Every structure is written in structure tokens, then in C-alpha cells.
């Protein structure tokens, strides 16, 4: 039987998971489980890089993250689910890779520059945040991932990982694979205000939001600015509400398109219908979520078992790395 190729993905536990996580990553992860040897990492060290001034919620957010993953269909019998900081080898490999990574490469990172522009309320001009792509490279390379599921906008990050792997291999001998991108078709989901969906903007619907909360949030959604009166024809193809319908209630997309284009339904009613569609969509996830919460020890057990498996794979890689760079058991070979 042919051995499955390995992949690693992760999320930062910086707050509640939302619909963007579900349609952008989790729904794809669920499918990958049957085809790949999946390692799914709750990236708490990555969270600390941006939340270092207020880290109190990272631990609880990590648990909530695991609960949402399980509720969405991530199966611990098929995949390895673990918390990043439970595997110390991530930091060790990060240190070694940082030695060979040029500053100019990190300073050109598009997400780094974007975050500096957007996160004006936080001081991200730190050594740690500049170097987060190196930790990301360590995460991927530590498990000798064959592929990494990414969208087009994430390709520069993976290319940096490939660059670091190539440089290490050229210097010390071939230890690492150069992971290939597994391009995924991701449904584009904007925030409720039509900006990029972000926890920082609070413009999202959380997977744990109840029906009343969903209704209130959908009621605030940005709609068609060109439609002033109820009798005005709408522009569904550029309306954020219609885009949500295409994702969460595709069976109605043609009907909704006609209602909007021909002014048969107003935006307020359309948003009420959307709230119902999203509540229905989340119903199964929230049922599973409630069931999981009844046995919190089981969640700890899943994360402990995942960490044990992750440490086993990581320690094998680090033994090779230490020998390659002239280190053994943490001591220089002389």
C-alpha cells in the first residue's frame, strides 16, 4: 500500500473561528484527511508574536480552536491535531533556520508589510514578528511536508519556505523536502462591512454564534449602495449579501439573483433570509460543538495524543538536523 503524502496546516488561536475559516480552510481540510497524512497545528507561538501584550486568552482560544475543528469534521483518528508549543522542536528548528535566512528576504514579505500597515494599534516592529515566516518554515519542514494547502495569496510564504529548505540543503546536505503548493479553490468571503474578514475588524460571524447573534450581525451587513429605493433594481453580482447566498445557500442563488435584479425583494428582507440560511448552515456544526463540550477531558486527550505523535516525527527530523549542522544532543561536536 502506497504511503500517504504528508501535509501540515495551522491556525493562530487569536479569537473565535468564523465563517471565513470554515469556507476558506476547514471545509478543505476535512476533504484532505482521506488523501493525506494530515498534521493540523494550533499555532499558539504564532499567536503570541502578535498578541504578546495581552496573551491571557491564547490558552483558552487554543481549546476553542480545537473544539471548532472537531465540530467541523476534523477527525483525530485520521489526522494529528496538536498545539504548537507542546512540540519544542519547532523553536529549535526556527533558531537554526533563522541563522541562514537573510533579513532582506523577511523584509520583503508581503504579509509582514500588510500587517504593519493594518495593525496600527499594536507594535509589530519586533524581532519576533519579522521572523515569523522562518517559524512558519520550521513548522512545515519539521514534518517533512510534501505539500501545503494554500491559496494564491499565500504562495509567497511557501516559496520562502522552499528557499530556506534549499539553502539548508545546499549548506549541510539534503535533509528537507521542498514542499509543493496544493492550490485550493477557496470561496472568497468578505467581512460583513465588505472589507477583508478579520478578527481585528470584528466583521465576522463566529461558528459559535447563536441564531439571535447571527440575525443582529447580518442586519448590519453592507449592501448595494446604488439601490436607494425599494423599487430600484439591485446589482447582485457586486453585492456582498448575494455572495454569501452563493456560498451558504447555493440552491437559491438564481432565485435570489432574480429577486434582487428585478427589485422583487428589498435588502432588509434579503438579509433576514440570509440570516436564516446561515443559521441552518451552522446548525450541524453547533450540535457537534455542544456534544464535544460535554467531555472536556476528551479534548485534552486528543491534543495530548496529537502532541505525542507530532513530537515523535519532529524529534526524528531534529536528530538529522543536529548531525548535519554539527550539533549532537545539544552539544557541539569537537
FENBELBEL-V283535 format. One record per backbone hydrogen bond with DSSP energy under -0.5 kcal/mol. NH is the residue of the N-H (numbers start at 1). CO is the residue of the C=O. If there is no record, write none. Layout:
BEGIN
nh=NH co=CO
nh=NH co=CO
END
This chain:
BEGIN
nh=7 co=37
nh=8 co=147
nh=9 co=39
nh=11 co=41
nh=14 co=12
nh=19 co=205
nh=21 co=18
nh=22 co=18
nh=23 co=19
nh=24 co=20
nh=25 co=21
nh=26 co=21
nh=27 co=22
nh=28 co=25
nh=29 co=25
nh=30 co=26
nh=31 co=27
nh=32 co=28
nh=33 co=29
nh=34 co=31
nh=35 co=32
nh=36 co=32
nh=37 co=5
nh=38 co=36
nh=39 co=7
nh=40 co=38
nh=40 co=80
nh=41 co=9
nh=41 co=39
nh=42 co=82
nh=43 co=11
nh=43 co=41
nh=44 co=42
nh=47 co=43
nh=48 co=44
nh=49 co=45
nh=50 co=46
nh=50 co=47
nh=51 co=47
nh=52 co=48
nh=54 co=51
nh=57 co=54
nh=58 co=55
nh=61 co=57
nh=62 co=58
nh=63 co=59
nh=64 co=60
nh=65 co=61
nh=66 co=62
nh=67 co=63
nh=68 co=64
nh=69 co=65
nh=70 co=66
nh=71 co=67
nh=72 co=68
nh=73 co=69
nh=73 co=70
nh=74 co=69
nh=75 co=73
nh=76 co=74
nh=78 co=75
nh=79 co=75
nh=80 co=38
nh=81 co=79
nh=82 co=40
nh=82 co=80
nh=84 co=42
nh=86 co=83
nh=87 co=84
nh=88 co=86
nh=90 co=87
nh=91 co=88
nh=92 co=88
nh=93 co=89
nh=94 co=90
nh=95 co=91
nh=96 co=92
nh=97 co=93
nh=98 co=94
nh=99 co=95
nh=100 co=96
nh=100 co=97
nh=101 co=97
nh=101 co=98
nh=102 co=100
nh=106 co=102
nh=107 co=103
nh=108 co=104
nh=109 co=106
nh=113 co=109
nh=114 co=110
nh=115 co=111
nh=116 co=112
nh=117 co=113
nh=118 co=114
nh=119 co=115
nh=120 co=118
nh=122 co=119
nh=124 co=122
nh=126 co=124
nh=130 co=126
nh=131 co=127
nh=132 co=129
nh=134 co=131
nh=135 co=131
nh=136 co=132
nh=137 co=133
nh=138 co=134
nh=139 co=135
nh=140 co=136
nh=141 co=137
nh=142 co=138
nh=143 co=139
nh=143 co=140
nh=144 co=141
nh=145 co=140
nh=146 co=6
nh=147 co=6
nh=148 co=180
nh=150 co=182
nh=154 co=151
nh=155 co=152
nh=157 co=154
nh=158 co=154
nh=159 co=155
nh=160 co=156
nh=161 co=157
nh=162 co=158
nh=163 co=159
nh=164 co=160
nh=165 co=161
nh=166 co=162
nh=167 co=163
nh=168 co=164
nh=169 co=165
nh=170 co=166
nh=171 co=167
nh=172 co=168
nh=173 co=169
nh=175 co=173
nh=179 co=177
nh=180 co=146
nh=182 co=148
nh=183 co=181
nh=184 co=150
nh=186 co=184
nh=187 co=23
nh=189 co=187
nh=190 co=188
nh=191 co=195
nh=192 co=203
nh=194 co=191
nh=197 co=189
nh=202 co=198
nh=203 co=198
nh=206 co=204
nh=207 co=17
nh=209 co=206
nh=214 co=210
nh=215 co=211
nh=216 co=212
nh=217 co=213
nh=218 co=214
nh=219 co=215
nh=220 co=216
nh=220 co=217
nh=221 co=218
nh=222 co=192
nh=225 co=223
nh=227 co=224
nh=228 co=226
nh=232 co=229
nh=234 co=260
nh=238 co=235
nh=239 co=236
nh=243 co=239
nh=244 co=240
nh=245 co=241
nh=246 co=242
nh=247 co=243
nh=248 co=244
nh=249 co=245
nh=252 co=249
nh=253 co=250
nh=256 co=252
nh=257 co=253
nh=258 co=254
nh=259 co=255
nh=260 co=256
nh=261 co=257
nh=262 co=258
nh=263 co=260
nh=264 co=259
nh=265 co=259
nh=270 co=266
nh=271 co=267
nh=272 co=268
nh=273 co=269
nh=274 co=270
nh=275 co=271
nh=276 co=272
nh=277 co=273
nh=278 co=274
nh=279 co=275
nh=280 co=276
nh=281 co=277
nh=282 co=278
nh=283 co=279
nh=283 co=280
nh=284 co=280
nh=286 co=282
nh=287 co=283
nh=288 co=284
nh=289 co=285
nh=290 co=286
nh=291 co=287
nh=292 co=288
nh=293 co=289
nh=294 co=290
nh=294 co=291
nh=295 co=292
nh=298 co=295
nh=299 co=295
nh=300 co=296
nh=301 co=297
nh=302 co=298
nh=303 co=299
nh=304 co=300
nh=305 co=301
nh=306 co=302
nh=307 co=303
nh=308 co=304
nh=309 co=305
nh=310 co=306
nh=311 co=307
nh=312 co=308
nh=313 co=309
nh=314 co=310
nh=315 co=311
nh=316 co=312
nh=317 co=313
nh=318 co=314
nh=319 co=315
nh=320 co=316
nh=321 co=317
nh=322 co=318
nh=323 co=319
nh=324 co=320
nh=325 co=321
nh=326 co=322
nh=326 co=323
nh=327 co=322
nh=328 co=331
nh=331 co=328
nh=333 co=326
nh=334 co=332
END
